[in-house]
């Protein structure tokens, strides 16, 4: 059974963390599948800077974006300068 969560005003990091937990994955599981370090998962979940290529891999593994969704990725790249 699939459940739907609606998160208003949730940060990208919060959405990533809740999605990871809902899928029953550990940070190391996501890191392994995305070919990044565990620290990248921690940084993303805490809304810290993560290299755009690593960010895209992590969000793709979590199903929050797909590989062809460049608009979503570009929005995150713009916010990276804020950190």
C-alpha positions in Angstrom: 0.0 0.0 0.0 1.3 3.4 -1.0 0.9 6.4 1.3 1.0 10.0 0.2 2.6 12.7 2.3 2.0 16.3 1.5 4.7 18.6 2.9 4.1 22.3 2.6 7.1 24.6 3.0 9.4 21.6 3.7 13.0 22.2 2.7 14.7 20.0 0.1 16.8 18.4 2.9 13.7 17.6 5.0 12.0 16.1 1.9 15.1 14.0 1.2 15.4 12.7 4.8 11.7 11.9 5.1 11.7 10.1 1.7 14.8 8.1 2.7 13.2 7.1 6.0 9.9 6.2 4.3 11.7 3.9 1.9 13.5 2.2 4.8 16.9 3.2 3.7 19.9 4.2 5.7 22.2 7.1 4.7 24.9 4.5 3.7 22.4 2.7 1.4 21.6 6.0 -0.4 25.2 6.9 -0.6 26.2 3.5 -2.1 23.5 3.7 -4.7 24.3 7.3 -5.6 28.1 6.7 -5.6 28.7 9.5 -3.1 30.0 9.7 0.4 27.8 9.5 3.4 28.7 13.0 4.4 27.0 14.2 1.2 23.7 12.7 2.4 24.1 14.3 5.8 24.9 17.7 4.2 21.9 17.5 1.9 19.5 16.5 4.7 20.9 19.5 6.8 20.4 21.9 3.9 24.2 22.4 3.5 26.1 22.7 0.2 26.5 19.5 -1.8 28.1 19.4 -5.2 25.4 19.7 -7.8 26.4 16.4 -9.5 26.2 14.6 -6.1 22.9 16.3 -5.2 21.4 15.1 -8.5 22.5 11.6 -7.9 21.1 11.5 -4.4 17.8 13.0 -5.4 17.5 10.6 -8.3 18.1 7.6 -6.0 15.4 8.8 -3.7 13.0 9.3 -6.6 12.7 13.1 -6.0 13.9 13.9 -9.5 14.6 11.9 -12.6 17.7 12.2 -14.8 15.9 14.2 -17.5 14.5 16.8 -15.0 17.1 19.5 -15.5 14.8 22.3 -14.4 14.6 20.9 -10.8 18.3 20.4 -10.7 19.0 24.0 -11.9 16.8 25.4 -9.2 18.9 23.6 -6.6 22.1 24.9 -8.2 20.8 28.5 -7.8 20.2 27.9 -4.1 23.7 26.4 -3.5 25.2 29.9 -3.5 23.1 30.8 -0.5 25.0 28.4 1.8 
